[in-house]
Amino acid sequence: MSPRVRLTIILFSAVVCTTLALLPAPEGVPASAYPAIALILFTVSMWASTALPEYVAALVFFSIASVSAIASPTAIFAGFQSSALWLVFGGLVIGAAADRTGLGLWVAQGAFRHVGSSYASLIFAILLSSLALSVIVPSSVGRIAIVLPPVMAIARQAGYPKSSNAFVGTVVAAVFGNYLMGQGFLPGNLVNILLVGTMGTMYGLEVSYGEYLVLNLPIIAVLRGVLVGVLVYWFFKPDNPGKPITSENFQPLKDEGRKVLVIIMFALFIWSTDFIHGIAAGWIALIAAVICMLPGINLVPSKLFVDKINMVTVLFVAALLGIGPVLVESGGGLLLRDVITNLAGWKDQSPAYGFYAVSLVSFLTALVSNVSASLAIVTPTAVDLADATGLPLKTAALAQLNGLSSVVFPYQALPIMVGLAMGGVPMIKVVKYSVALAGIGLFLLTPLNFYYWRALGYIPG
């Protein structure tokens, strides 16, 4: 984006949002409602357009909200008190440790030990390694950075040069597989953490690691991963069979990698038993991160912490988690909910209608912005959806994952954009694939998920 275009977007958004902030509030609505909506609209538009860096837009949100007093400091900075923020932080540290010690690479390469010469087996191995990495590396960008180099090397070893259609398919399988199958694990993707964190800061709803896993792993993650593989084979299958892949370059895991694996297994055990002890996943991730950095263990040295731990992501998450409480406290949430409720038409509808409506609304808002911006816009409407349709509030909020998992264009999800860039694959080469993946996912997997959640008792009827 050129500086001129960037400046034009910033000025246009500022003028529109300032005009909105100066509008008189309707009767019975606090005067801070429109200013709050205007500030959030500006922040979200900066995130969606990338006209301002994510951390700059986050700091604009914090500073203007504080100076204008549209909400209390407790609401504005609620994100810093949320366990979701520390789940992100812990994931960054654990991911850096897995990368430095070679654990992630060991897992990724291990999946290719017995790959034959068929393209289908290669794609299956890529998806299997992606699923395994989603358990131990709680960062989609981190997983993609770990798995792409061996995937590209093995694709070339199999006889698929970089310019070939089959090579593009291996990159697409690694990028989309890591991102979409990560939706099944609470720390697996940033969007999962943001959704659960926003539910906590706005509604006081807690979603445990195990509950999230049971709800989302089978269909939203695993079946979508199968769909990723089937469509990669359909769109990118080579004309000729590849060469057998040797395992001579696979190295055993070193001592430091074993230490990281033990720490991750410890965290997974505590996460999976949270129904017993009730400790939030974020605090467990924070403890695991601290263990990685302790003297004597030193899996993440101070220099690596400074170089690899992206505090920009932490600021972005804190700001996004603060949007919900600011909307609620300022009165802006009432206005926003009324607009979306009227457009969606879910008043006096059934729980089934509510489930499909929020899935579609989240899909459409992510289509015109991105998945993070969609969360900020749609989550505040969950309470009205629940009241109007009889759908439980937790289900109404989590149903967004059906729409957010249906990524039509790569720009909607930063990890996908980063992964394609790392793999040297232009976005235009994957648009037909991503459109098919999103369409089939939305219209086939969403109904399957509806019946699955209803069987679990999360949807009445």
C-alpha positions in Angstrom: 0.0 0.0 0.0 1.4 3.4 -1.0 1.8 6.2 1.6 -0.8 8.3 -0.3 -3.4 5.5 -0.3 -2.6 4.8 3.4 -3.0 8.5 4.3 -6.3 8.8 2.3 -7.8 5.8 4.2 -6.7 7.2 7.6 -8.1 10.7 6.9 -11.4 9.4 5.4 -11.9 7.1 8.4 -11.1 9.9 10.8 -13.6 12.2 9.2 -16.4 9.7 9.1 -15.8 8.5 12.7 -15.5 12.1 14.0 -18.8 12.9 12.4 -20.4 9.9 14.0 -19.0 10.8 17.4 -20.6 14.2 17.2 -24.1 12.9 16.6 -26.5 13.3 19.5 -27.4 10.1 21.3 -31.0 8.8 21.1 -33.2 9.2 24.1 -32.3 6.9 26.9 -28.8 6.1 25.5 -25.7 7.5 27.2 -23.9 10.4 25.5 -20.7 8.3 25.3 -22.4 5.7 23.0 -21.6 7.3 19.6 -18.1 8.4 20.6 -17.4 4.8 21.7 -18.7 3.3 18.5 -16.8 5.9 16.4 -13.5 5.1 18.1 -14.0 1.3 17.8 -15.1 1.7 14.1 -11.9 3.7 13.5 -9.7 1.1 15.2 -11.3 -1.8 13.4 -11.1 -0.1 10.0 -7.4 0.4 10.6 -6.9 -3.3 11.5 -9.0 -4.3 8.5 -7.2 -2.0 6.0 -3.7 -2.2 7.6 -3.5 1.6 7.0 -2.0 1.8 10.5 0.1 -1.0 12.0 -1.9 -3.1 14.4 -0.1 -1.9 17.5 -0.5 1.8 16.5 -4.2 1.4 16.1 -4.3 -0.4 19.4 -2.5 2.5 21.1 -4.8 5.0 19.4 -7.8 3.1 21.0 -6.2 3.1 24.5 -5.2 6.7 24.4 -8.4 8.3 23.0 -10.6 6.1 25.1 -8.7 7.1 28.2 -8.5 10.8 27.4 -12.2 11.1 26.3 -13.4 9.0 29.3 -15.9 7.1 27.2 -15.5 4.2 29.7 -13.6 3.5 32.9 -10.0 2.4 32.9 -11.1 -1.0 34.1 -13.2 -1.5 30.9 -10.6 0.1 28.6 -7.7 -2.1 29.9 -9.8 -5.2 30.6 -7.8 -7.1 28.1 -4.7 -7.0 30.3 -6.7 -8.7 33.1 -8.0 -11.4 30.8 -6.4 -14.9 30.9 -6.7 -14.9 27.1 -4.0 -12.3 26.8 -1.6 -14.4 28.8 -2.5 -17.5 26.8 -1.3 -15.6 23.7 1.9 -14.5 25.6 2.5 -18.0 26.8 2.0 -19.4 23.3 4.5 -17.0 21.9 7.2 -18.1 24.4 6.4 -21.8 24.0 6.5 -21.4 20.2 9.8 -19.7 20.4 11.2 -22.5 22.6 9.9 -25.2 20.2 11.4 -23.4 17.2 14.8 -22.8 18.9 15.2 -26.4 20.2 14.1 -28.0 16.9 11.0 -29.6 18.5 8.6 -28.2 15.9 10.9 -29.3 13.0 11.3 -32.8 14.6 7.5 -33.2 14.7 7.1 -31.9 11.1 9.8 -34.1 9.7 8.6 -37.1 11.6 5.4 -37.1 9.6 7.3 -37.6 6.4 9.3 -40.7 7.4 7.1 -43.2 5.6 5.7 -41.1 2.8 5.8 -43.0 -0.5 5.8 -41.6 -4.0 2.0 -40.7 -4.2 0.9 -37.1 -4.0 -2.0 -38.1 -1.7 0.3 -39.6 0.9 2.4 -36.4 0.9 -0.6 -34.2 1.4 -1.8 -36.5 4.2 1.6 -36.3 5.9 1.5 -32.5 5.7 -1.9 -32.4 7.3 -1.0 -34.9 10.0 2.1 -32.9 11.0 -0.1 -29.7 11.0 -2.6 -31.4 13.4 0.2 -32.6 15.7 1.9 -29.2 15.7 -1.5 -27.5 16.6 -1.3 -29.4 19.9 2.3 -28.4 20.9 2.8 -25.0 19.2 0.1 -22.5 20.1 0.6 -20.1 17.3 -0.5 -20.6 13.7 2.2 -18.3 12.3 4.8 -20.1 14.4 3.6 -23.5 13.1 3.6 -22.4 9.5 7.1 -21.0 9.9 8.2 -24.4 11.3 6.5 -26.7 8.9 7.0 -24.8 5.6 10.8 -25.2 5.1 10.7 -29.1 5.4 7.5 -29.2 3.3 9.1 -27.3 0.5 12.3 -29.3 0.6 10.4 -32.6 0.6 8.2 -31.4 -2.3 11.3 -30.6 -4.4 12.8 -34.0 -3.3 9.6 -35.7 -4.6 10.2 -34.1 -8.0 7.9 -31.1 -7.8 9.8 -28.0 -8.8 8.9 -24.6 -7.2 7.0 -23.4 -10.3 4.8 -26.6 -10.5 1.2 -26.9 -9.6 1.9 -29.7 -7.2 4.5 -27.7 -5.3 1.9 -24.9 -4.8 -0.5 -27.6 -3.5 2.0 -28.7 -0.8 2.4 -25.1 0.4 -1.4 -24.6 0.3 -1.9 -27.8 2.4 0.6 -26.6 5.0 -0.7 -23.1 5.3 -4.5 -23.7 5.2 -4.1 -27.0 7.2 -2.2 -25.3 10.0 -4.5 -22.4 10.3 -7.9 -24.2 9.9 -7.1 -27.3 12.0 -5.7 -25.0 14.7 -9.3 -23.9 15.2 -9.9 -27.1 17.1 -7.5 -26.3 20.0 -8.1 -23.4 22.3 -4.5 -22.0 22.2 -4.1 -23.2 18.5 -5.0 -19.9 16.8 -5.2 -16.3 17.9 -8.8 -16.1 16.7 -9.8 -18.9 19.2 -8.2 -17.1 22.1 -9.7 -13.7 21.1 -13.2 -15.2 20.9 -13.0 -17.0 24.2 -11.3 -14.0 25.8 -14.0 -11.6 24.5 -16.7 -13.9 25.9 -15.0 -13.7 29.2 -14.5 -9.9 29.3 -18.0 -9.1 28.0 -20.2 -11.8 29.5 -18.2 -13.5 32.2 -18.4 -16.8 30.2 -15.7 -19.3 30.8 -14.8 -22.0 28.2 -12.4 -24.6 29.4 -9.7 -26.2 27.2 -11.5 -29.6 27.3 -14.9 -28.1 26.5 -13.5 -26.2 23.5 -11.8 -29.3 22.3 -14.9 -31.5 22.4 -17.0 -28.8 20.6 -14.6 -27.9 17.8 -12.1 -30.6 17.1 -14.2 -33.2 15.3 -15.9 -31.0 12.6 -14.4 -27.5 12.6 -10.9 -28.8 12.7 -10.5 -32.4 11.6 -13.3 -32.6 9.0 -12.2 -29.3 7.6 -8.7 -30.6 7.5 -9.9 -33.5 5.5 -11.6 -31.1 3.1 -8.4 -29.1 2.8 -6.6 -32.3 1.7 -9.3 -33.4 -0.7 -9.5 -30.1 -2.5 -5.7 -29.7 -2.6 -5.6 -33.1 -4.4 -8.4 -32.0 -6.7 -6.9 -28.6 -7.6 -3.2 -29.3 -7.6 -2.7 -33.0 -8.4 0.4 -33.6 -10.6 0.2 -35.3 -13.9 3.0 -37.8 -13.0 3.7 -39.6 -9.8 6.5 -38.2 -7.6 9.7 -39.8 -6.4 10.0 -41.7 -3.1 11.1 -39.6 -0.2 14.1 -40.7 1.9 14.4 -40.3 5.6 18.2 -40.0 5.8 18.1 -36.3 6.8 15.8 -36.8 9.8 17.6 -36.0 13.1 16.7 -37.3 16.6 15.3 -34.8 19.1 18.0 -33.2 21.3 17.9 -32.8 25.1 16.6 -29.2 25.0 13.8 -30.3 22.6 12.8 -33.0 25.1 12.6 -30.4 27.8 10.2 -28.3 25.8 8.2 -31.4 25.0 7.9 -32.3 28.7 6.8 -28.7 29.5 4.2 -28.8 26.8 2.9 -32.2 27.9 2.7 -30.8 31.5 0.7 -27.8 30.2 -1.6 -30.1 28.1 -2.3 -32.3 31.1 -3.2 -29.3 33.3 -5.3 -27.8 30.5 -7.2 -31.0 29.9 -8.0 -31.4 33.7 -9.2 -27.8 34.1 -12.7 -29.2 34.9 -11.2 -30.5 38.2 -9.0 -27.5 39.3 -10.7 -24.6 37.5 -7.4 -22.8 36.6 -7.8 -20.8 33.4 -5.7 -21.8 30.4 -4.0 -18.4 30.3 -2.4 -18.8 33.7 -1.2 -22.3 32.9 0.4 -21.0 29.7 2.0 -18.2 31.6 3.5 -20.7 34.1 4.8 -22.9 31.2 6.4 -19.8 29.7 8.1 -18.8 32.9 9.5 -22.4 33.3 10.9 -22.1 29.8 12.7 -18.9 30.8 14.0 -19.9 34.2 17.8 -19.9 34.8 19.1 -23.4 34.5 16.4 -24.3 32.0 16.9 -21.3 29.8 15.0 -22.6 26.8 14.2 -19.0 25.8 17.3 -16.8 26.6 16.8 -13.1 27.1 18.1 -12.2 23.6 15.7 -14.7 22.0 12.9 -13.2 24.1 13.6 -9.7 22.8 14.0 -10.9 19.2 11.2 -13.4 18.9 8.4 -12.5 21.3 6.2 -10.2 19.4 4.7 -7.7 21.9 2.9 -6.1 19.0 0.6 -9.1 19.1 0.1 -8.7 22.8 -1.0 -5.0 22.4 -3.3 -5.9 19.6 -5.0 -8.7 21.6 -5.3 -6.4 24.7 -7.1 -3.7 22.6 -9.4 -6.2 20.9 -10.4 -7.7 24.3 -11.1 -4.2 25.6 -13.6 -3.3 22.8 -16.4 -5.4 24.3 -16.3 -3.9 27.8 -16.0 -0.4 26.3 -19.1 -1.0 24.1 -21.1 -2.4 27.1 -20.1 0.4 29.5 -20.5 3.3 27.1 -23.9 2.2 25.8 -22.6 1.7 22.3 -23.2 -2.0 22.4 -27.0 -1.4 22.6 -27.0 0.6 19.4 -24.7 -1.8 17.6 -26.7 -4.8 18.7 -30.0 -3.2 17.5 -28.5 -2.5 14.0 -27.2 -6.0 13.5 -30.3 -7.6 15.1 -32.6 -5.8 12.7 -30.4 -6.6 9.7 -30.1 -10.3 10.6 -33.8 -10.6 11.4 -33.3 -13.1 14.3 -36.0 -11.6 16.5 -38.5 -14.2 17.7 -36.8 -16.9 15.6 -35.8 -20.4 16.6 -32.4 -21.5 18.1 -31.6 -23.2 14.7 -32.2 -19.9 12.9 -30.0 -18.1 15.4 -27.1 -20.6 15.0 -27.1 -20.3 11.2 -27.7 -16.5 11.3 -24.7 -15.8 13.5 -22.6 -18.2 11.4 -23.5 -16.3 8.2 -23.2 -12.8 9.8 -19.7 -13.6 11.1 -18.8 -15.0 7.6 -20.0 -11.9 5.9 -18.3 -9.4 8.3 -15.0 -11.3 8.0 -15.4 -11.2 4.2 -15.5 -7.4 4.1 -12.9 -6.9 6.8 -11.0 -9.8 8.4 -11.6 -12.5 11.1 -10.3 -10.3 14.0 -12.5 -7.3 13.0 -15.5 -9.6 12.6 -15.0 -10.8 16.2 -15.1 -7.2 17.5 -18.2 -6.5 15.5 -20.3 -9.6 16.0 -19.6 -10.8 19.5 -21.4 -7.9 21.2 -24.6 -9.1 19.4 -24.5 -12.5 20.9 -26.6 -11.6 23.9 -29.4 -10.2 21.8 -29.2 -13.3 19.5 -29.5 -15.5 22.6 -32.5 -13.6 24.0 -34.3 -13.5 20.7 -33.9 -17.1 19.6 -33.5 -19.1 22.8 -30.0 -20.1 21.8 -27.7 -20.3 24.9 -25.4 -17.3 25.1 -22.2 -19.5 25.0 -23.4 -21.3 21.9 -24.4 -18.0 20.2 -20.9 -16.6 20.7 -19.0 -19.8 19.7 -21.1 -20.3 16.6 -19.1 -17.5 15.0 -16.3 -20.1 14.5 -18.4 -21.7 11.7 -18.2 -18.4 9.7 -14.7 -17.4 10.7 -13.4 -20.8 9.6 -14.7 -20.2 6.1 -11.9 -18.0 4.7 -12.8 -17.0 1.1 -9.7 -14.8 0.5 -6.3 -15.1 2.1 -6.3 -11.4 3.2 -9.0 -12.3 5.8 -6.5 -14.2 7.9 -3.0 -12.9 8.5 -1.4 -16.3 9.1 -2.6 -17.4 5.6 -1.2 -14.3 4.0 2.2 -14.8 5.8 2.3 -18.5 4.9 1.7 -17.9 1.2 4.3 -15.2 1.2 6.8 -17.5 2.9 6.1 -20.2 0.3 6.4 -17.8 -2.6 2.8 -18.5 -3.7 0.9 -15.5 -5.2 -2.6 -15.1 -3.8 -4.2 -15.3 -7.3 -3.1 -19.0 -7.5 -5.2 -20.0 -4.6 -8.4 -18.0 -4.9 -10.3 -20.7 -6.7 -9.2 -23.2 -4.1 -10.0 -20.9 -1.1 -13.5 -20.0 -2.6 -14.3 -23.7 -3.0 -13.0 -24.5 0.5 -15.0 -21.8 2.1 -18.2 -22.5 0.3 -18.2 -26.2 0.9 -17.1 -25.6 4.5 -19.9 -23.1 5.2 -22.7 -25.0 3.5 -21.7 -28.6 4.4 -19.8 -28.5 7.7 -21.9 -25.8 9.4 -25.1 -28.0 9.3 -23.0 -31.0 10.4 -21.7 -28.9 13.3 -25.3 -27.8 14.2 -26.5 -31.4 14.6 -23.3 -32.3 16.5 -23.7 -29.4 19.0 -27.4 -30.2 19.4 -26.5 -33.9 20.2 -24.1 -32.5 22.9 -26.9 -30.4 24.4 -25.6 -27.0 23.4 -28.5 -26.2 21.1 -32.1 -26.7 22.4 -34.5 -28.9 20.4 
